[in-house]
């Protein structure tokens, strides 16, 4: 069962919003390679605001994900394409419904 997660909020500079959308769309391939990441969702709230939500079995798996390629790409983009560094917050899941 998915017990814990990460919720990341990403604010792109307007001129880089399409690049961030493309980066997140393509990042699903990296997420699929992470066996310890149980679920992974990338979403768009508005023209420049994006997010990622993912779930893990335990803290070790979550920490491993934060050391991975997706987090590195987001932090690398922060300097030039984002308004500020992504706001990444650990969350505890209270209830889950999956297909």
CORDAKA-V218472 format. One record per helix or strand of 3 or more residues. SS is the DSSP state (hx for helix, st for strand). FROM is the first residue (numbers start at 1). LEN is the number of residues. If there is no record, write none. Layout:
ss->(SS:SS)
from->(FROM:FROM)
len->(LEN:LEN)
This chain:
ss->(st:hx:st:st:hx:hx:st)
from->(4:14:39:49:59:69:87)
len->(9:20:6:8:8:13:6)
